[in-house]
Each structure stands twice: as C-alpha cells, then as structure tokens.
C-alpha cells in the first residue's frame, strides 16, 4: 500500500513539472515565417534644393538645413553672389575660379559659425600638389573624394583635380570638378551608384560636350544630370552646353517656376534651350519621379530672375 501511494504521489508531482516545461517550449506553428515577411520599404529621399551659380559653383541645402557648396567663384560677369552662408565648402582644385571663399559672409566667423573647408588637393611630401582623399562624416553628410586629372595627359597640362561624392537625405550627389578625361572602369566603380551628377562640358580646360556625354554614359546617374563649367550669355570663355545636349540619349529640361519643363524633341534640344533658358530658374528641388525612366539633363539658369538679360 505504501509503495502504491508513493507511486501515485510521484505521478502527481511530476504533472506540474511536465506542464511547466511544455509552457516553456515555443509553439512553432505560431512563429512568424521570416521568409514570408514583406521587405521594409526604402526611406523616401528628402527634398534637397540645388542652386547653380555659374561655372562649377553649386550650393545645396539639405532637409536639416545644412548648406554645402562646391567650387565657389567670384567671376565678375556673374555679379556678386550674396546670401549663401555655407556649413561646408568643397574645392576640387586650386585654380582661382574654384576657391573664392571670401564671397561668403561667414568665412571670417569663428567656431561652428565658420564653414568647414575641404580642399580636394594638398601639398605632398615632395612639395608637389597631390590629392587630399577624404572619407568622413559632417553633420548629416557623408563625404568622399576621388583623384582625377584636369586634362587627358595625367595632369601635365593643368594638374590634378578631385571629384566629390556627398550622401545626404537618401541622395548621392557627385561633383566631377574640372574633369578632363574619360574615367577608368575602376574609377567609375569607386564612385558607385550616383543619383545627381554635376558634369563639366564646356571644353578648353576640361571635358568638351562629346567627351562629357561619354563620361555620363559610363557613370549612368539615376536621376539628374547638371551641366556646369559651360559658356553662356554672361560668360563666353567656355563652349556652350550645345554639344553636350545635342541628340543626347537622355531628355533635356529646364526649371520654370519650380517645375521641370522638358524638350519634346532631342534633335531640337539646342534651339529649344536657347529659346527657353532665359526664362528659367537657377534652382532645382530634387524629387524622385517614379514615372521617369532614367535621368534627365537639367540646364539651370545662373542669375536671379530680376537680373536676367535679353538675348
């Protein structure tokens, strides 16, 4: 009898232990199937404002208000450019039409009020100019620079230049400086996937229109192509954008009252641009258009509306 009671007690005591163990085991049927979970939606890129101020000088404002600029100039034909207080200035090389920091009101400020300056070139150990390659973060920006040349003979004519890639608000913006040669496959790969490409195409001291087309086709930017370092009605020391946009495989557009206005016929790009650019803006708000297939060339105007000149 004692043995029987002991067996029963042992069985009873064993039950809660078994139940407790069962509760600790995961119910595999209720576990989510990770393979069937939807992919997270990519973050929507922020709306950046890009303004062109002639030559290779661009200013960009991020959604957090960070203002960064490329290659500031003080060319008299464009007049004094006012009202830009950058947080960051990048210069692709040391020619004086790309390094005019004095035009900024905050250049003499101290501490955080003064702009950070990243020079694309520096003095090497041998005393010669060499690339100042950077890979750093500043505020909401990620900045990288890449070495290239101002001409097609390894800098023997005009020296070296730096190309900058800035990542901000879901965009990758590439400024090619005064690039003077076609990029190697290695260089194109290093730049990576580019959304906005600022490309020189005025010849003489850098890429001409046809060579610029080739470079653009190699890089394959996703969203916008912004011609720079070109001749125009105020500054004719360089070739106009004509050769670059003539029968280009990508559509051409201007900005008018904040909206893109497209050329309807690639064969008529040059005539169309001459007829319309005087009434266009110098600012572009970056937005992705799901209906647009491939990038668009946007030729920005270069002076404030109130100062426009007639053809």
Secondary structure, 3 states (H helix, E strand, C coil): CHHHHHHHHHHHHHHHHHHHHHHHCCCHHHCCCHHHCCCCCCCCCCCEEEEECCCCCEEEECCCCCEEEECCCCCHHHCCCCCCCCCEEEECCCCCCCCCHHHCCCCCCCHHHCCEEEECEEECCCCCEEECCCEEEECCEEEEEEEEECCCCCCCCCCEEEEEEEEECCEEEEECCCCCCCCCHHHHHHHCCCCEEEEECCCCCCCCHHHHHHHHHHHCCCCEEEEECCCCCCCCCCCCCHHHHCCCCCEEEEEECCEEEECCCHHHHHHHHHHHHHHCCCEEEECCCCCCCCCEEECCCCCCHHHCCCC
